[in-house]
């Protein structure tokens, strides 16, 4: 069996958090850090989409987004994959990223936008342990994509019984541990042959694997590897986020949203540097796994 050709990753260098990667194509967007981080207006997103269309190939190369504060940038990357026909989107994340947000799009609300794309058959958010999908935050979740079958939550150890009260229980797949979740998801993926887009937010991993500046899940490397392997030959494109970086917002609403979301804004430079080697090692592993799962 021939060894797959690993495509050169594209680094959207917005927060200087992604280390050197072999043959990477780095796009310098650091001057737009404040306007893009955490969230942005829809006109700003259209500007970025145009820029990406000119500068970054819409290929199977893995795009590195930097901090999890930029996960909403997955939306334009997925939106330009319509040439593959109907496809699934698999999002590894400790949070649903389907929360109500007014005035644009942010890193916790972008999934709803992806479910609205006509060529996306379903979005599966995998590895959620956050109480964002618990009863106390039920009202914050966009329900339409859950009702329609376009969105499914795969969670671990979260009480989601409230979903029955609103008629959305079929969209909630709850498990006692990561092993059980992975087994069920691998079985589910095996019943489909659709192409897939994979987005990995590394806050899905246990803190024993690596550290981010958001609350984290419980998944291990072998769990993510097993799911990606189940997609072998079907991954058309992918992105990775969840680097560790710190930023003090100059925009008042971003300071308010960040504090309300429980983001760790008090990291020291020493902590950031201490956590980056494990982050870099995981990036190399993820890029390799995603390359091996690439569609021909």
VENSUL-V462100 format. One record per helix or strand. SS is the DSSP state (alpha for helix, beta for strand). FROM is the first residue (numbers start at 0). LEN is the number of residues. If there is no record, write none. Layout:
# VENSUL-V462100
ss:SS from:FROM len:LEN
ss:SS from:FROM len:LEN
This chain:
# VENSUL-V462100
ss:beta from:9 len:4
ss:beta from:24 len:4
ss:alpha from:29 len:7
ss:beta from:38 len:2
ss:alpha from:41 len:14
ss:beta from:61 len:6
ss:alpha from:67 len:12
ss:alpha from:81 len:3
ss:beta from:86 len:6
ss:beta from:98 len:1
ss:beta from:104 len:2
ss:alpha from:109 len:6
ss:beta from:119 len:9
ss:alpha from:130 len:3
ss:alpha from:134 len:6
ss:beta from:140 len:1
ss:alpha from:143 len:5
ss:beta from:150 len:6
ss:alpha from:161 len:4
ss:alpha from:168 len:3
ss:beta from:171 len:4
ss:alpha from:177 len:12
ss:beta from:194 len:7
ss:alpha from:201 len:3
ss:beta from:204 len:1
ss:beta from:218 len:1
ss:alpha from:220 len:9
ss:beta from:234 len:9
ss:alpha from:251 len:9
ss:alpha from:268 len:24
ss:beta from:293 len:1
